[in-house]
């Protein structure tokens, strides 16, 4: 029995990995933009967390996608 056939479609897997990489950071950025007027310090923390999440996710998910 072949587990990985020649005609397998991995589009859903790629979309899932991209959502894991960018989803939380986009959500944090949107929340930070919404609260920026009232709570500037909290919004800046959310922006910083979003950038840190992207950097870490590029390292982890990028290594998984590259097969390292």
Residue pairs with C-beta under 8 A, 6 or more apart in sequence:
17 61
17 64
17 65
20 57
20 61
21 54
21 57
21 58
21 61
22 54
22 57
24 50
24 53
25 50
25 51
25 53
25 54
25 57
26 50
28 46
28 47
28 49
28 50
28 53
29 46
29 47
29 50
31 46
32 42
32 43
32 44
32 46
32 47
32 50
33 43
35 42
35 43
35 46
36 43
